[in-house]
Amino acid sequence: MNSTPFSSILIVFLGSVVGSFGAVFLKLGAVRTTDGGVLAFLNKHLALGVALYLGSSVFYGMGIRHGQLSVLYPCVSLGYVWTLLWSRLFFNEEFTRQKLAGLALVLLGVFFVGLGS
């Protein structure tokens, strides 16, 4: 396997977006829980978050089928980029210097791995 098809890159990219929304719904569900034990974690937001994470795994599996794992799997880390954006949009979390530095490092790492393919 010499190259990674662009379609595989798009599928893994889509998986990273879907997974990042999974994190948003997990957060929405977690803030609605009580200290009532395991049953307190049964709500529609948490269920949707778990379903989105599982769905993102399906996209990852489809994407890595025809591409180089060493190229595609770092693209999974783009989910952190989306999650940072969604946390600002949906939860009004701040962009700190540390978060932006981490974001830059993730993007730089994905870029360098992409150059190596």
MMTF fields as JSON, N, C-alpha, C and O atoms, coordinates in Angstrom:
{
  "mmtfVersion": "1.0.0",
  "mmtfProducer": "UNKNOWN",
  "numBonds": 467,
  "numAtoms": 468,
  "numGroups": 117,
  "numChains": 1,
  "numModels": 1,
  "chainsPerModel": [1],
  "groupsPerChain": [117],
  "chainIdList": ["A"],
  "bondAtomList": [4, 2, 8, 6, 12, 10, 16, 14, 20, 18, 24, 22, 28, 26, 32, 30, 36, 34, 40, 38, 44, 42, 48, 46, 52, 50, 56, 54, 60, 58, 64, 62, 68, 66, 72, 70, 76, 74, 80, 78, 84, 82, 88, 86, 92, 90, 96, 94, 100, 98, 104, 102, 108, 106, 112, 110, 116, 114, 120, 118, 124, 122, 128, 126, 132, 130, 136, 134, 140, 138, 144, 142, 148, 146, 152, 150, 156, 154, 160, 158, 164, 162, 168, 166, 172, 170, 176, 174, 180, 178, 184, 182, 188, 186, 192, 190, 196, 194, 200, 198, 204, 202, 208, 206, 212, 210, 216, 214, 220, 218, 224, 222, 228, 226, 232, 230, 236, 234, 240, 238, 244, 242, 248, 246, 252, 250, 256, 254, 260, 258, 264, 262, 268, 266, 272, 270, 276, 274, 280, 278, 284, 282, 288, 286, 292, 290, 296, 294, 300, 298, 304, 302, 308, 306, 312, 310, 316, 314, 320, 318, 324, 322, 328, 326, 332, 330, 336, 334, 340, 338, 344, 342, 348, 346, 352, 350, 356, 354, 360, 358, 364, 362, 368, 366, 372, 370, 376, 374, 380, 378, 384, 382, 388, 386, 392, 390, 396, 394, 400, 398, 404, 402, 408, 406, 412, 410, 416, 414, 420, 418, 424, 422, 428, 426, 432, 430, 436, 434, 440, 438, 444, 442, 448, 446, 452, 450, 456, 454, 460, 458, 464, 462],
  "bondOrderList": [1, 1, 1, 1, 1, 1, 1, 1, 1, 1, 1, 1, 1, 1, 1, 1, 1, 1, 1, 1, 1, 1, 1, 1, 1, 1, 1, 1, 1, 1, 1, 1, 1, 1, 1, 1, 1, 1, 1, 1, 1, 1, 1, 1, 1, 1, 1, 1, 1, 1, 1, 1, 1, 1, 1, 1, 1, 1, 1, 1, 1, 1, 1, 1, 1, 1, 1, 1, 1, 1, 1, 1, 1, 1, 1, 1, 1, 1, 1, 1, 1, 1, 1, 1, 1, 1, 1, 1, 1, 1, 1, 1, 1, 1, 1, 1, 1, 1, 1, 1, 1, 1, 1, 1, 1, 1, 1, 1, 1, 1, 1, 1, 1, 1, 1, 1],
  "groupList": [{"groupName": "MET", "atomNameList": ["N", "CA", "C", "O"], "elementList": ["N", "C", "C", "O"], "formalChargeList": [0, 0, 0, 0], "bondAtomList": [1, 0, 2, 1, 3, 2], "bondOrderList": [1, 1, 2], "singleLetterCode": "M", "chemCompType": "L-PEPTIDE LINKING"}, {"groupName": "ASN", "atomNameList": ["N", "CA", "C", "O"], "elementList": ["N", "C", "C", "O"], "formalChargeList": [0, 0, 0, 0], "bondAtomList": [1, 0, 2, 1, 3, 2], "bondOrderList": [1, 1, 2], "singleLetterCode": "N", "chemCompType": "L-PEPTIDE LINKING"}, {"groupName": "SER", "atomNameList": ["N", "CA", "C", "O"], "elementList": ["N", "C", "C", "O"], "formalChargeList": [0, 0, 0, 0], "bondAtomList": [1, 0, 2, 1, 3, 2], "bondOrderList": [1, 1, 2], "singleLetterCode": "S", "chemCompType": "L-PEPTIDE LINKING"}, {"groupName": "THR", "atomNameList": ["N", "CA", "C", "O"], "elementList": ["N", "C", "C", "O"], "formalChargeList": [0, 0, 0, 0], "bondAtomList": [1, 0, 2, 1, 3, 2], "bondOrderList": [1, 1, 2], "singleLetterCode": "T", "chemCompType": "L-PEPTIDE LINKING"}, {"groupName": "PRO", "atomNameList": ["N", "CA", "C", "O"], "elementList": ["N", "C", "C", "O"], "formalChargeList": [0, 0, 0, 0], "bondAtomList": [1, 0, 2, 1, 3, 2], "bondOrderList": [1, 1, 2], "singleLetterCode": "P", "chemCompType": "L-PEPTIDE LINKING"}, {"groupName": "PHE", "atomNameList": ["N", "CA", "C", "O"], "elementList": ["N", "C", "C", "O"], "formalChargeList": [0, 0, 0, 0], "bondAtomList": [1, 0, 2, 1, 3, 2], "bondOrderList": [1, 1, 2], "singleLetterCode": "F", "chemCompType": "L-PEPTIDE LINKING"}, {"groupName": "ILE", "atomNameList": ["N", "CA", "C", "O"], "elementList": ["N", "C", "C", "O"], "formalChargeList": [0, 0, 0, 0], "bondAtomList": [1, 0, 2, 1, 3, 2], "bondOrderList": [1, 1, 2], "singleLetterCode": "I", "chemCompType": "L-PEPTIDE LINKING"}, {"groupName": "LEU", "atomNameList": ["N", "CA", "C", "O"], "elementList": ["N", "C", "C", "O"], "formalChargeList": [0, 0, 0, 0], "bondAtomList": [1, 0, 2, 1, 3, 2], "bondOrderList": [1, 1, 2], "singleLetterCode": "L", "chemCompType": "L-PEPTIDE LINKING"}, {"groupName": "VAL", "atomNameList": ["N", "CA", "C", "O"], "elementList": ["N", "C", "C", "O"], "formalChargeList": [0, 0, 0, 0], "bondAtomList": [1, 0, 2, 1, 3, 2], "bondOrderList": [1, 1, 2], "singleLetterCode": "V", "chemCompType": "L-PEPTIDE LINKING"}, {"groupName": "GLY", "atomNameList": ["N", "CA", "C", "O"], "elementList": ["N", "C", "C", "O"], "formalChargeList": [0, 0, 0, 0], "bondAtomList": [1, 0, 2, 1, 3, 2], "bondOrderList": [1, 1, 2], "singleLetterCode": "G", "chemCompType": "PEPTIDE LINKING"}, {"groupName": "ALA", "atomNameList": ["N", "CA", "C", "O"], "elementList": ["N", "C", "C", "O"], "formalChargeList": [0, 0, 0, 0], "bondAtomList": [1, 0, 2, 1, 3, 2], "bondOrderList": [1, 1, 2], "singleLetterCode": "A", "chemCompType": "L-PEPTIDE LINKING"}, {"groupName": "LYS", "atomNameList": ["N", "CA", "C", "O"], "elementList": ["N", "C", "C", "O"], "formalChargeList": [0, 0, 0, 0], "bondAtomList": [1, 0, 2, 1, 3, 2], "bondOrderList": [1, 1, 2], "singleLetterCode": "K", "chemCompType": "L-PEPTIDE LINKING"}, {"groupName": "ARG", "atomNameList": ["N", "CA", "C", "O"], "elementList": ["N", "C", "C", "O"], "formalChargeList": [0, 0, 0, 0], "bondAtomList": [1, 0, 2, 1, 3, 2], "bondOrderList": [1, 1, 2], "singleLetterCode": "R", "chemCompType": "L-PEPTIDE LINKING"}, {"groupName": "ASP", "atomNameList": ["N", "CA", "C", "O"], "elementList": ["N", "C", "C", "O"], "formalChargeList": [0, 0, 0, 0], "bondAtomList": [1, 0, 2, 1, 3, 2], "bondOrderList": [1, 1, 2], "singleLetterCode": "D", "chemCompType": "L-PEPTIDE LINKING"}, {"groupName": "HIS", "atomNameList": ["N", "CA", "C", "O"], "elementList": ["N", "C", "C", "O"], "formalChargeList": [0, 0, 0, 0], "bondAtomList": [1, 0, 2, 1, 3, 2], "bondOrderList": [1, 1, 2], "singleLetterCode": "H", "chemCompType": "L-PEPTIDE LINKING"}, {"groupName": "TYR", "atomNameList": ["N", "CA", "C", "O"], "elementList": ["N", "C", "C", "O"], "formalChargeList": [0, 0, 0, 0], "bondAtomList": [1, 0, 2, 1, 3, 2], "bondOrderList": [1, 1, 2], "singleLetterCode": "Y", "chemCompType": "L-PEPTIDE LINKING"}, {"groupName": "GLN", "atomNameList": ["N", "CA", "C", "O"], "elementList": ["N", "C", "C", "O"], "formalChargeList": [0, 0, 0, 0], "bondAtomList": [1, 0, 2, 1, 3, 2], "bondOrderList": [1, 1, 2], "singleLetterCode": "Q", "chemCompType": "L-PEPTIDE LINKING"}, {"groupName": "CYS", "atomNameList": ["N", "CA", "C", "O"], "elementList": ["N", "C", "C", "O"], "formalChargeList": [0, 0, 0, 0], "bondAtomList": [1, 0, 2, 1, 3, 2], "bondOrderList": [1, 1, 2], "singleLetterCode": "C", "chemCompType": "L-PEPTIDE LINKING"}, {"groupName": "TRP", "atomNameList": ["N", "CA", "C", "O"], "elementList": ["N", "C", "C", "O"], "formalChargeList": [0, 0, 0, 0], "bondAtomList": [1, 0, 2, 1, 3, 2], "bondOrderList": [1, 1, 2], "singleLetterCode": "W", "chemCompType": "L-PEPTIDE LINKING"}, {"groupName": "GLU", "atomNameList": ["N", "CA", "C", "O"], "elementList": ["N", "C", "C", "O"], "formalChargeList": [0, 0, 0, 0], "bondAtomList": [1, 0, 2, 1, 3, 2], "bondOrderList": [1, 1, 2], "singleLetterCode": "E", "chemCompType": "L-PEPTIDE LINKING"}],
  "groupTypeList": [0, 1, 2, 3, 4, 5, 2, 2, 6, 7, 6, 8, 5, 7, 9, 2, 8, 8, 9, 2, 5, 9, 10, 8, 5, 7, 11, 7, 9, 10, 8, 12, 3, 3, 13, 9, 9, 8, 7, 10, 5, 7, 1, 11, 14, 7, 10, 7, 9, 8, 10, 7, 15, 7, 9, 2, 2, 8, 5, 15, 9, 0, 9, 6, 12, 14, 9, 16, 7, 2, 8, 7, 15, 4, 17, 8, 2, 7, 9, 15, 8, 18, 3, 7, 7, 18, 2, 12, 7, 5, 5, 1, 19, 19, 5, 3, 12, 16, 11, 7, 10, 9, 7, 10, 7, 8, 7, 7, 9, 8, 5, 5, 8, 9, 7, 9, 2],
  "groupIdList": [1, 2, 3, 4, 5, 6, 7, 8, 9, 10, 11, 12, 13, 14, 15, 16, 17, 18, 19, 20, 21, 22, 23, 24, 25, 26, 27, 28, 29, 30, 31, 32, 33, 34, 35, 36, 37, 38, 39, 40, 41, 42, 43, 44, 45, 46, 47, 48, 49, 50, 51, 52, 53, 54, 55, 56, 57, 58, 59, 60, 61, 62, 63, 64, 65, 66, 67, 68, 69, 70, 71, 72, 73, 74, 75, 76, 77, 78, 79, 80, 81, 82, 83, 84, 85, 86, 87, 88, 89, 90, 91, 92, 93, 94, 95, 96, 97, 98, 99, 100, 101, 102, 103, 104, 105, 106, 107, 108, 109, 110, 111, 112, 113, 114, 115, 116, 117],
  "secStructList": [7, 7, 7, 7, 7, 2, 2, 2, 2, 2, 2, 2, 2, 2, 2, 2, 2, 2, 2, 2, 2, 2, 2, 2, 2, 2, 2, 2, 2, 2, 6, 6, 7, 7, 1, 1, 7, 4, 4, 4, 4, 7, 1, 2, 2, 2, 2, 2, 2, 2, 2, 2, 2, 2, 2, 2, 2, 2, 2, 2, 2, 2, 2, 2, 6, 1, 1, 7, 2, 2, 2, 2, 2, 2, 2, 2, 6, 2, 2, 2, 2, 2, 2, 2, 2, 2, 2, 2, 2, 2, 2, 7, 7, 7, 7, 7, 2, 2, 2, 2, 2, 2, 2, 2, 2, 2, 2, 2, 2, 2, 2, 2, 2, 2, 2, 6, 7],
  "xCoordList": [0.858, 0.0, 0.902, 1.571, 0.914, 1.842, 1.244, 1.945, -0.011, -0.58, -1.917, -2.507, -2.359, -3.633, -4.63, -4.403, -5.729, -6.719, -7.344, -7.539, -7.646, -8.27, -9.602, -9.982, -10.313, -11.599, -11.403, -12.244, -10.307, -10.028, -9.753, -10.181, -9.042, -8.761, -10.058, -10.245, -10.963, -12.246, -13.091, -13.731, -13.091, -13.882, -13.345, -14.128, -12.024, -11.435, -11.686, -11.949, -11.605, -11.908, -13.347, -13.606, -14.274, -15.68, -15.83, -16.593, -15.102, -15.132, -14.656, -15.18, -13.661, -13.175, -14.224, -14.346, -14.976, -16.047, -17.168, -17.646, -17.579, -18.648, -18.231, -19.023, -16.995, -16.505, -16.457, -16.713, -16.128, -16.076, -17.474, -17.629, -18.48, -19.849, -20.253, -21.086, -19.665, -19.884, -19.438, -20.117, -18.292, -17.794, -18.741, -18.957, -19.311, -20.259, -21.475, -21.913, -22.017, -23.211, -22.901, -23.751, -21.705, -21.319, -21.288, -21.736, -20.77, -20.729, -22.153, -22.481, -22.994, -24.381, -25.098, -25.87, -24.837, -25.461, -24.87, -25.591, -23.572, -22.902, -23.361, -23.495, -23.603, -24.029, -25.463, -25.905, -26.194, -27.577, -27.682, -28.781, -26.556, -26.592, -26.663, -26.375, -27.055, -27.093, -26.15, -25.465, -26.116, -25.285, -26.033, -25.764, -26.957, -27.808, -27.24, -27.992, -25.971, -25.366, -25.396, -25.493, -25.309, -25.2, -26.444, -26.325, -27.617, -28.846, -28.933, -29.645, -28.217, -28.218, -27.573, -27.782, -26.789, -26.112, -26.939, -26.46, -28.162, -29.025, -29.864, -30.941, -29.364, -30.146, -29.853, -28.866, -30.711, -30.623, -29.352, -28.825, -28.85, -27.636, -26.413, -25.591, -26.31, -25.199, -25.309, -24.303, -26.508, -26.703, -26.309, -25.671, -26.687, -26.322, -24.803, -24.212, -24.186, -22.737, -22.018, -21.075, -22.462, -21.863, -22.108, -21.208, -23.322, -23.645, -22.771, -22.321, -22.532, -21.678, -20.233, -19.568, -19.747, -18.398, -18.316, -17.353, -19.321, -19.337, -19.415, -18.747, -20.23, -20.336, -19.02, -18.671, -18.29, -16.994, -16.038, -15.206, -16.142, -15.302, -15.609, -14.709, -16.867, -17.24, -16.575, -16.029, -16.621, -15.964, -14.458, -13.868, -13.84, -12.408, -12.096, -11.154, -12.889, -12.675, -12.801, -12.007, -13.802, -13.983, -12.814, -12.347, -12.357, -11.294, -9.954, -9.227, -9.614, -8.28, -8.193, -7.11, -9.335, -9.346, -8.454, -7.775, -8.453, -7.739, -6.573, -5.985, -6.235, -5.146, -4.105, -4.242, -3.073, -1.984, -2.395, -2.757, -2.335, -2.697, -1.808, -2.279, -0.527, 0.408, 0.088, 0.509, -0.636, -1.046, -2.421, -2.648, -3.331, -4.718, -4.958, -5.728, -4.311, -4.626, -4.267, -5.006, -3.185, -2.965, -4.091, -4.303, -4.8, -5.933, -7.054, -7.879, -7.081, -8.064, -7.886, -8.857, -6.648, -6.378, -7.031, -7.114, -7.492, -8.22, -9.52, -10.09, -9.985, -11.16, -10.946, -11.89, -9.687, -9.378, -9.568, -9.992, -9.257, -9.435, -10.916, -11.317, -11.73, -13.176, -13.758, -14.596, -13.323, -13.837, -13.513, -14.332, -12.341, -11.974, -12.922, -13.362, -13.224, -14.147, -15.559, -16.215, -16.029, -17.388, -17.499, -18.539, -16.436, -16.497, -16.634, -17.289, -16.029, -16.182, -17.6, -18.241, -18.072, -19.378, -20.536, -21.447, -20.508, -21.643, -21.555, -22.58, -20.331, -20.168, -19.464, -19.199, -19.164, -18.519, -17.193, -16.84, -16.473, -15.169, -14.145, -14.245, -13.184, -12.188, -11.127, -10.795, -10.604, -9.388, -8.226, -8.035, -7.46, -6.295, -5.046, -5.079, -3.965, -2.705, -2.282, -1.786, -2.482, -2.103, -2.945, -2.425, -4.235, -5.096, -4.711, -4.671, -4.431, -4.048, -2.691, -2.476, -1.772, -0.471, -0.649, -0.028, -1.488, -1.767, -2.413, -2.076, -3.34, -3.992, -2.962, -2.995, -2.058, -1.015, -0.124, 0.257, 0.204, 1.043, 0.33, 0.947, -0.953, -1.721, -1.732, -1.462, -2.044, -2.094, -0.728, -0.63, 0.31, 1.664, 2.032, 2.638, 1.662, 1.938, 1.216, 1.809, -0.047, -0.818, -0.196, -0.121, 0.245, 0.873, 2.142, 2.34, 3.01, 4.261, 4.046, 4.758, 3.084, 2.794, 2.288, 2.64, 1.461, 0.976, 2.087, 2.019, 3.105, 4.248, 5.016, 5.61, 5.001, 5.759, 5.106, 5.688, 3.888, 3.184, 3.482, 2.972],
  "yCoordList": [-1.173, 0.0, 1.233, 1.52, 1.952, 3.065, 4.411, 5.273, 4.607, 5.919, 5.772, 4.693, 6.887, 6.932, 7.69, 8.859, 7.056, 7.745, 8.934, 8.909, 9.957, 11.146, 10.804, 11.42, 9.832, 9.436, 8.893, 9.126, 8.174, 7.672, 8.816, 8.786, 9.816, 10.995, 11.694, 12.092, 11.846, 12.504, 11.71, 12.29, 10.393, 9.564, 9.678, 9.794, 9.646, 9.776, 11.184, 11.352, 12.186, 13.558, 13.657, 14.27, 13.055, 13.05, 12.348, 12.792, 11.255, 10.555, 11.425, 11.336, 12.268, 13.153, 14.198, 14.564, 14.676, 15.645, 14.966, 15.509, 13.785, 13.049, 12.75, 12.935, 12.289, 11.995, 13.219, 13.13, 14.368, 15.585, 15.989, 16.511, 15.751, 16.001, 14.995, 15.294, 13.806, 12.84, 13.405, 13.241, 14.071, 14.693, 15.773, 15.908, 16.546, 17.606, 17.002, 17.494, 15.953, 15.343, 14.605, 14.537, 14.052, 13.469, 14.545, 14.312, 15.708, 16.816, 17.267, 17.461, 17.43, 17.839, 16.831, 17.213, 15.55, 14.526, 14.461, 14.234, 14.657, 14.554, 15.654, 15.409, 16.855, 17.94, 17.744, 18.415, 16.827, 16.547, 15.366, 14.984, 14.799, 13.651, 14.121, 15.272, 13.183, 13.442, 12.456, 11.686, 12.482, 11.537, 10.24, 9.569, 9.883, 8.724, 7.407, 6.443, 7.324, 6.068, 5.891, 6.856, 4.637, 4.31, 4.755, 5.236, 4.606, 4.97, 6.461, 6.869, 7.27, 8.715, 9.042, 10.125, 8.104, 8.339, 7.929, 7.998, 7.508, 7.121, 8.315, 8.562, 9.047, 10.13, 10.208, 9.652, 10.893, 10.892, 11.554, 11.146, 12.567, 13.233, 12.317, 12.248, 11.626, 10.677, 9.545, 9.13, 9.047, 7.966, 8.427, 7.684, 9.647, 10.176, 10.37, 10.103, 10.828, 10.988, 9.67, 9.6, 8.635, 7.308, 6.821, 6.264, 7.027, 6.6, 7.324, 6.72, 8.606, 9.359, 8.869, 8.774, 8.559, 7.992, 6.661, 6.407, 5.818, 4.542, 4.771, 4.085, 5.734, 6.067, 6.549, 6.222, 7.325, 7.8, 6.633, 6.658, 5.617, 4.427, 3.703, 3.15, 3.703, 3.093, 3.859, 3.254, 5.187, 5.997, 5.726, 5.595, 5.642, 5.369, 4.025, 3.907, 3.021, 1.701, 1.708, 1.082, 2.42, 2.521, 3.271, 2.906, 4.312, 5.138, 4.441, 4.56, 3.718, 3.113, 1.823, 1.265, 1.362, 0.147, 0.249, -0.714, 1.393, 1.537, 2.509, 2.844, 2.962, 3.924, 3.481, 2.45, 4.272, 3.99, 4.413, 5.566, 3.49, 3.779, 4.882, 5.733, 4.866, 5.858, 7.266, 8.241, 7.387, 8.696, 9.069, 10.208, 8.112, 8.412, 8.552, 9.413, 7.722, 7.778, 9.11, 9.555, 9.767, 11.109, 12.092, 13.064, 11.847, 12.712, 12.599, 13.503, 11.486, 11.314, 12.411, 12.851, 12.848, 13.893, 15.222, 16.122, 15.359, 16.575, 16.696, 17.782, 15.598, 15.667, 16.605, 17.236, 16.703, 17.637, 19.074, 19.929, 19.337, 20.681, 21.025, 22.09, 20.109, 20.361, 20.498, 21.367, 19.649, 19.705, 21.04, 21.581, 21.568, 22.883, 23.959, 24.837, 23.879, 24.855, 24.703, 25.693, 23.452, 23.234, 23.65, 24.157, 23.441, 23.828, 25.338, 25.828, 26.053, 27.525, 27.909, 28.762, 27.265, 27.599, 27.211, 28.01, 25.982, 25.478, 25.719, 25.826, 25.806, 25.923, 27.201, 27.413, 28.049, 29.334, 29.187, 30.034, 28.105, 27.911, 28.815, 29.094, 29.256, 30.197, 29.507, 28.342, 30.248, 29.85, 30.421, 31.637, 29.575, 30.049, 29.874, 29.2, 30.478, 30.316, 28.857, 28.386, 28.149, 26.741, 25.913, 25.033, 26.202, 25.472, 25.775, 24.873, 27.025, 27.393, 26.805, 26.413, 26.739, 26.121, 24.629, 24.085, 23.974, 22.558, 22.338, 21.388, 23.211, 23.146, 23.269, 22.518, 24.216, 24.415, 23.178, 22.793, 22.562, 21.365, 20.191, 19.437, 20.039, 18.973, 19.188, 18.263, 20.411, 20.702, 20.536, 20.037, 20.947, 20.804, 19.319, 18.912, 18.532, 17.101, 16.434, 15.626, 16.756, 16.191, 16.615, 15.823, 17.856, 18.377, 17.595, 17.174, 17.399, 16.691, 15.228, 14.684, 14.598, 13.214, 13.154, 12.242, 14.127, 14.188, 14.386, 13.855, 15.144, 15.341, 14.055, 13.853, 13.189, 11.96, 10.887, 9.822, 11.153, 10.095, 10.162, 9.347],
  "zCoordList": [0.0, 0.0, 0.0, 0.992, -1.109, -1.264, -0.907, -0.377, -1.18, -0.909, -0.196, -0.128, 0.321, 1.026, 0.165, -0.148, -0.224, -1.059, -0.324, 0.891, -1.092, -0.51, 0.138, 1.134, -0.416, 0.172, 1.586, 2.454, 1.829, 3.178, 4.138, 5.292, 3.66, 4.489, 4.858, 6.008, 3.883, 4.152, 5.147, 6.024, 5.013, 5.922, 7.347, 8.29, 7.52, 8.852, 9.397, 10.588, 8.532, 8.929, 9.434, 10.47, 8.702, 9.126, 10.471, 11.329, 10.649, 11.928, 13.076, 14.186, 12.814, 13.879, 14.253, 15.421, 13.27, 13.555, 14.351, 15.347, 13.906, 14.601, 16.041, 16.965, 16.235, 17.579, 18.472, 19.673, 17.885, 18.699, 19.173, 20.276, 18.349, 18.803, 19.871, 20.727, 19.823, 20.895, 22.232, 23.246, 22.226, 23.462, 23.957, 25.161, 23.034, 23.42, 24.103, 25.143, 23.532, 24.12, 25.413, 26.301, 25.534, 26.818, 27.896, 29.019, 27.566, 28.524, 28.875, 30.045, 27.844, 28.097, 28.998, 29.877, 28.773, 29.606, 30.995, 31.967, 31.103, 32.403, 33.352, 34.551, 32.844, 33.731, 34.207, 35.14, 33.569, 33.979, 34.942, 35.345, 35.303, 36.212, 37.655, 37.985, 38.491, 39.929, 40.597, 39.924, 41.895, 42.637, 42.909, 43.905, 42.047, 42.27, 41.792, 41.649, 41.543, 41.12, 39.618, 38.86, 39.204, 37.783, 37.011, 35.884, 37.59, 36.893, 36.592, 35.674, 37.354, 37.103, 35.764, 35.216, 35.238, 33.969, 32.763, 31.631, 32.988, 31.88, 31.448, 31.992, 30.471, 29.894, 28.401, 27.92, 27.688, 26.222, 25.709, 24.674, 26.41, 25.952, 26.062, 25.149, 27.177, 27.333, 26.323, 25.748, 26.101, 25.134, 23.73, 22.985, 23.376, 22.066, 21.96, 20.913, 23.032, 23.035, 22.8, 22.012, 23.482, 23.302, 21.872, 21.244, 21.357, 19.993, 18.971, 17.997, 19.19, 18.262, 18.321, 17.289, 19.519, 19.625, 18.883, 18.16, 19.064, 18.35, 16.845, 16.071, 16.437, 15.018, 14.446, 13.311, 15.225, 14.733, 14.545, 13.637, 15.384, 15.226, 13.925, 13.292, 13.525, 12.245, 11.104, 10.182, 11.168, 10.14, 10.115, 9.042, 11.287, 11.344, 10.698, 9.916, 11.029, 10.445, 8.932, 8.231, 8.434, 6.987, 6.34, 5.262, 7.011, 6.438, 6.394, 5.408, 7.439, 7.484, 6.659, 6.478, 6.166, 5.352, 4.119, 3.764, 3.474, 2.206, 2.274, 1.246, 3.46, 3.572, 4.571, 5.229, 4.669, 5.602, 7.011, 7.244, 7.921, 9.307, 9.879, 10.634, 9.522, 10.055, 9.569, 10.191, 8.486, 7.974, 8.51, 8.918, 8.508, 8.86, 10.36, 10.786, 11.156, 12.583, 13.23, 14.109, 12.85, 13.414, 13.074, 13.798, 11.995, 11.652, 12.678, 12.808, 13.406, 14.469, 15.517, 16.133, 15.717, 16.712, 16.336, 17.172, 15.105, 14.735, 15.522, 15.617, 16.081, 16.951, 18.12, 18.597, 18.593, 19.675, 19.216, 19.993, 17.964, 17.411, 17.407, 17.876, 16.871, 16.835, 18.23, 18.471, 19.146, 20.51, 21.165, 21.907, 20.901, 21.428, 20.894, 21.636, 19.612, 19.011, 19.558, 19.881, 19.661, 20.178, 21.644, 22.065, 22.424, 23.839, 23.976, 24.895, 23.082, 23.08, 22.652, 23.267, 21.592, 21.029, 21.943, 22.162, 22.482, 23.241, 24.748, 25.421, 25.279, 26.724, 27.149, 28.332, 26.175, 26.431, 27.194, 28.014, 26.912, 27.539, 26.854, 25.659, 27.615, 27.093, 26.254, 26.473, 25.291, 24.59, 25.384, 25.411, 26.02, 26.764, 25.905, 24.876, 26.332, 25.598, 25.539, 24.516, 26.638, 26.675, 25.697, 25.01, 25.641, 24.712, 23.268, 22.432, 22.978, 21.616, 21.251, 20.104, 22.213, 21.955, 21.681, 20.767, 22.465, 22.232, 20.878, 20.171, 20.513, 19.21, 18.093, 17.118, 18.245, 17.236, 17.115, 16.01, 18.24, 18.203, 17.532, 16.779, 17.8, 17.151, 15.641, 14.874, 15.22, 13.79, 13.136, 12.015, 13.826, 13.308, 13.167, 12.176, 14.156, 14.092, 12.936, 12.223, 12.739, 11.626, 10.302, 9.362, 10.23, 9.013, 8.687, 7.548, 9.699, 9.461, 9.103, 8.26, 9.728, 9.371, 7.934, 7.186, 7.55, 6.179, 5.163, 4.054, 5.532, 4.636, 4.41, 3.351, 5.407, 5.313, 4.477, 4.27, 3.985, 3.232, 1.746, 0.977]
}
